[in-house]
């Protein structure tokens, strides 16, 4: 069942957070909203919902991840989002006690999306903030005009297993640089604690 499109339109603050108006941020925002609705959970305030994103790096579609963070509250800063670097435009949403669900941008919709004038500018090397606003608005409106089924393929992942990283407030003072590092990342050399950059591992 498609959700009302008005629920999935990013607020202005989400674009402000991202830094520019961007159709892939809007697609990520919608993906996050659809996933929250499918899981039957609210936007994450603390540390329960986790998102495993599959984009790589060096391609502009990674803006998708900012949209997911803005919609779901599962942010990198709260260690609720990981990236696999598989270079796929997809993400798995996991909430304890619920069946995980994976959403991916549909290839056929991406093929049509690529015909938007927005990408003519991007392929010329024009940054998104330098593209005429009407061109960007047309690309965003196009993404928001599609049904959820027209934008995303969905895969239930009932067997998906995830082990969230354990939080810790324990720190050690590096014996070389004098800065604190969290204990799980501390190395010991000559019987003294050292952070990774100061250790042989960091060279």
C-alpha positions in Angstrom: 0.0 0.0 0.0 1.3 3.4 -0.9 1.6 6.1 1.8 0.3 9.6 1.2 3.0 11.5 -0.5 2.6 14.5 1.8 4.0 12.5 4.6 7.2 11.8 2.7 8.1 15.3 1.6 11.2 16.5 3.4 10.9 19.5 5.6 13.1 22.5 4.7 15.3 21.7 7.8 16.3 18.4 6.2 17.6 20.2 3.1 19.4 22.7 5.3 21.0 19.9 7.2 22.1 18.3 3.9 23.5 21.6 2.7 21.6 21.9 -0.6 18.4 20.9 -2.2 18.9 17.5 -3.8 16.6 14.8 -5.3 18.7 11.9 -3.8 18.3 13.4 -0.3 14.6 13.5 -1.0 14.6 9.8 -2.1 16.5 8.9 1.0 14.1 10.8 3.2 11.1 9.0 1.6 12.9 5.6 2.0 13.3 6.3 5.7 9.7 7.3 6.1 8.4 4.3 4.3 10.7 2.0 6.4 9.4 3.6 9.7 5.9 3.0 8.6 6.6 -0.6 7.6 8.3 -1.4 10.9 5.6 0.5 12.8 8.1 2.6 14.8 8.5 6.3 15.4 11.5 8.4 14.5 14.4 7.3 16.7 15.2 9.5 19.6 17.8 7.3 21.3 19.6 4.1 20.3 17.2 1.4 19.1 16.7 1.6 15.3 19.7 0.7 13.1 20.2 1.2 9.4 22.8 -0.6 7.3 23.3 1.4 4.1 24.9 0.0 1.0 26.3 3.0 -0.9 30.0 3.3 -1.6 31.8 6.5 -2.0 32.7 8.8 -4.9 29.3 8.8 -6.4 26.7 11.6 -5.8 23.8 9.2 -4.9 25.3 8.9 -1.4 23.1 12.0 -0.6 20.5 9.2 0.0 22.1 8.6 3.4 21.5 12.1 4.7 17.9 11.8 3.8 17.6 8.5 5.7 19.2 10.0 8.7 16.9 13.1 8.6 13.8 10.9 8.4 14.6 8.2 10.8 16.9 9.8 13.4 19.2 6.8 13.0 22.3 8.9 12.5 26.0 8.2 12.2 26.6 10.4 15.2 24.6 8.0 17.4 26.3 5.0 15.8 22.9 3.9 14.4 24.0 3.9 10.8 26.7 1.8 9.1 27.9 1.7 5.5 28.9 -1.5 3.7 30.6 0.3 0.7 28.9 -2.2 -1.7 28.0 0.8 -4.0 24.3 -0.1 -4.1 21.5 2.3 -3.5 19.8 0.4 -0.8 19.5 0.1 3.0 18.4 -2.5 5.6 16.4 -1.2 8.5 16.6 -3.2 11.7 14.7 -2.8 14.9 14.9 -5.3 17.8 11.9 -7.7 17.9 10.8 -6.9 14.4 11.6 -8.4 11.0 14.3 -6.4 9.2 13.3 -4.8 5.9 15.5 -3.8 3.0 14.7 -1.0 0.5 16.5 -0.4 -2.8 15.9 2.2 -5.5 14.3 0.6 -8.4 16.5 0.3 -11.5 13.7 1.2 -13.9 12.8 4.4 -12.0 16.5 5.4 -11.8 16.7 5.0 -15.6 13.8 7.5 -16.0 15.2 9.7 -13.2 18.5 10.0 -15.1 16.6 11.9 -17.9 16.0 14.8 -15.6 17.8 18.0 -16.5 19.3 18.0 -13.0 21.8 15.3 -14.2 22.9 17.3 -17.2 24.3 19.9 -14.9 25.8 17.3 -12.5 27.6 15.5 -15.4 29.1 18.9 -16.4 30.5 19.1 -12.9 28.1 21.8 -11.6 27.6 21.5 -7.9 23.9 21.0 -6.8 23.8 24.5 -5.2 24.8 26.0 -8.6 22.0 24.3 -10.6 19.0 26.6 -11.4 16.4 26.1 -8.6 13.7 25.4 -11.1 15.7 22.5 -12.5 16.3 21.1 -9.0 12.7 21.5 -8.0 11.6 19.6 -11.1 13.8 16.7 -10.2 12.7 16.6 -6.6 9.0 16.9 -7.6 9.5 14.0 -10.0 10.9 11.8 -7.3 8.0 12.7 -5.0 5.4 12.1 -7.6 6.1 8.4 -7.7 4.4 5.8 -5.6 6.4 4.0 -3.0 6.2 0.9 -5.1 7.4 2.9 -8.1 10.4 4.2 -6.2 11.6 1.3 -4.1 11.8 -2.5 -4.3 11.3 -4.1 -0.8 12.7 -7.3 0.6 11.7 -8.7 4.0 14.7 -10.1 5.8 13.4 -12.2 8.7 16.7 -14.0 9.1 18.8 -10.9 9.2 21.1 -10.8 12.2 22.7 -7.7 13.6 24.8 -7.1 16.7 24.8 -3.5 17.7 28.1 -2.2 19.0 28.2 -2.0 22.8 28.4 1.5 24.2 31.1 2.3 26.7 32.2 5.4 28.6 35.6 4.0 29.5 38.6 5.9 28.2 42.3 5.7 28.6 44.8 8.5 28.3 47.3 8.0 25.5 50.8 7.9 27.0 52.3 9.6 23.9 49.9 12.4 22.8 48.1 12.9 26.0 44.6 12.6 24.4 41.8 10.3 25.6 40.8 7.4 23.4 38.0 4.9 24.2 39.3 1.7 25.6 38.2 -0.6 22.8 40.5 1.2 20.4 43.5 1.6 22.8 46.7 -0.3 22.1 49.4 -1.2 24.6 53.1 -0.8 23.8 55.8 -1.2 26.3 53.1 -1.7 28.8 51.6 1.7 28.3 48.3 2.7 26.6 48.5 4.4 23.2 45.9 5.5 20.8 45.8 4.1 17.3 47.5 7.1 15.5 50.4 7.0 18.1 50.7 3.2 17.8 52.5 1.2 15.1 49.0 0.3 13.8 48.5 4.0 12.9 51.6 4.4 10.9 
